[in-house]
Amino acid sequence: MDNRTAFLNTVAQALGRPQRREPQAEAAPVNNYANERLTELSPQQHCDAFVQFASEVMLAQCELTHEAQAPEAALRLCQQLGQQPVVVSGDSRLAELGITERLQREC
């Protein structure tokens, strides 16, 4: 242990740093996990953050609508993209909303 202390003191002296006899306390960790995970946001702010991320990062085209108008909104998006073939997820919620059937029929 004496060799280690002597070595560290020699290195500190060579680097022009003060020699420490006792370990220094580590800085307190920064905890911003709540801000990173959006836990303090309201449901509307969560929705806005999701749409912003999808639009800016994923470059997705987003349209907010009610469940009853979801098939028409999906068809509008399909038409805006040039009526090209669409791959629809097998998610049962899309079928329940009528999106799958509407896109298969008209797009």
C-alpha positions as CSV (number, residue, x, y, z in Angstrom):
1,M,0.0,0.0,0.0
2,D,2.9,2.3,0.7
3,N,4.2,1.8,-2.9
4,R,0.8,2.7,-4.3
5,T,0.6,5.9,-2.2
6,A,4.1,6.9,-3.1
7,F,3.4,6.2,-6.8
8,L,0.2,8.2,-6.8
9,N,1.9,11.1,-5.0
10,T,4.7,11.1,-7.6
11,V,2.3,11.1,-10.5
12,A,0.3,13.9,-8.9
13,Q,3.5,15.9,-8.4
14,A,4.6,15.4,-12.0
15,L,1.2,16.6,-13.2
16,G,1.3,19.6,-11.0
17,R,-1.6,18.5,-8.9
18,P,-1.9,18.7,-5.1
19,Q,-1.2,15.5,-3.3
20,R,-4.2,14.0,-1.7
21,R,-4.0,12.1,1.5
22,E,-7.7,11.1,1.7
23,P,-10.1,10.1,-1.1
24,Q,-12.3,12.9,-2.3
25,A,-16.1,12.4,-2.3
26,E,-17.7,11.7,-5.6
27,A,-20.1,14.3,-7.0
28,A,-23.7,13.7,-6.4
29,P,-25.4,11.9,-9.3
30,V,-27.7,13.9,-11.5
31,N,-31.1,12.3,-11.5
32,N,-33.2,13.6,-14.4
33,Y,-34.9,10.2,-15.1
34,A,-38.4,11.7,-14.6
35,N,-37.7,14.3,-17.3
36,E,-36.2,11.8,-19.7
37,R,-39.2,9.5,-19.3
38,L,-41.9,12.2,-19.5
39,T,-43.5,11.0,-16.2
40,E,-44.7,14.4,-15.2
41,L,-46.7,15.1,-18.3
42,S,-50.4,15.1,-18.7
43,P,-52.1,12.7,-21.2
44,Q,-52.4,15.5,-23.8
45,Q,-48.7,16.3,-23.4
46,H,-47.8,12.6,-23.8
47,C,-49.8,12.6,-27.0
48,D,-48.1,15.8,-28.2
49,A,-44.6,14.4,-27.4
50,F,-45.4,11.2,-29.2
51,V,-46.6,13.0,-32.3
52,Q,-43.6,15.3,-32.2
53,F,-41.2,12.4,-32.0
54,A,-42.9,10.5,-34.7
55,S,-42.9,13.5,-37.0
56,E,-39.4,14.8,-36.4
57,V,-37.4,11.7,-35.6
58,M,-39.2,8.9,-37.4
59,L,-40.3,11.3,-40.3
60,A,-43.8,9.8,-40.0
61,Q,-46.9,11.7,-41.2
62,C,-49.4,11.8,-38.3
63,E,-53.1,12.7,-38.1
64,L,-55.0,12.8,-34.9
65,T,-58.6,11.6,-35.2
66,H,-61.4,10.0,-33.2
67,E,-62.0,6.2,-33.3
68,A,-65.1,6.6,-35.5
69,Q,-63.2,8.6,-38.1
70,A,-60.1,6.4,-38.1
71,P,-60.8,4.5,-41.3
72,E,-61.4,7.8,-43.2
73,A,-58.2,9.3,-41.7
74,A,-56.2,6.2,-42.8
75,L,-57.7,6.4,-46.3
76,R,-56.7,10.1,-46.5
77,L,-53.2,9.3,-45.6
78,C,-53.1,6.6,-48.2
79,Q,-54.4,9.0,-50.8
80,Q,-51.9,11.7,-49.8
81,L,-49.1,9.1,-50.4
82,G,-50.3,8.4,-53.9
83,Q,-52.6,5.4,-53.5
84,Q,-49.6,3.0,-53.4
85,P,-50.0,-0.5,-51.9
86,V,-50.1,-0.5,-48.1
87,V,-48.9,-3.1,-45.7
88,V,-51.2,-3.2,-42.7
89,S,-50.2,-4.7,-39.3
90,G,-52.2,-7.7,-38.1
91,D,-53.0,-5.8,-34.9
92,S,-56.6,-6.6,-34.0
93,R,-57.3,-3.0,-33.0
94,L,-56.9,-1.9,-36.6
95,A,-59.5,-4.5,-37.6
96,E,-61.8,-3.5,-34.8
97,L,-61.7,0.1,-35.9
98,G,-62.4,-0.9,-39.5
99,I,-59.1,0.4,-40.8
100,T,-57.9,-2.9,-42.2
101,E,-61.1,-3.6,-44.2
102,R,-61.3,0.0,-45.5
103,L,-57.7,0.1,-46.8
104,Q,-58.0,-3.4,-48.3
105,R,-61.2,-2.3,-50.2
106,E,-60.2,1.2,-51.3
107,C,-56.4,1.6,-51.3
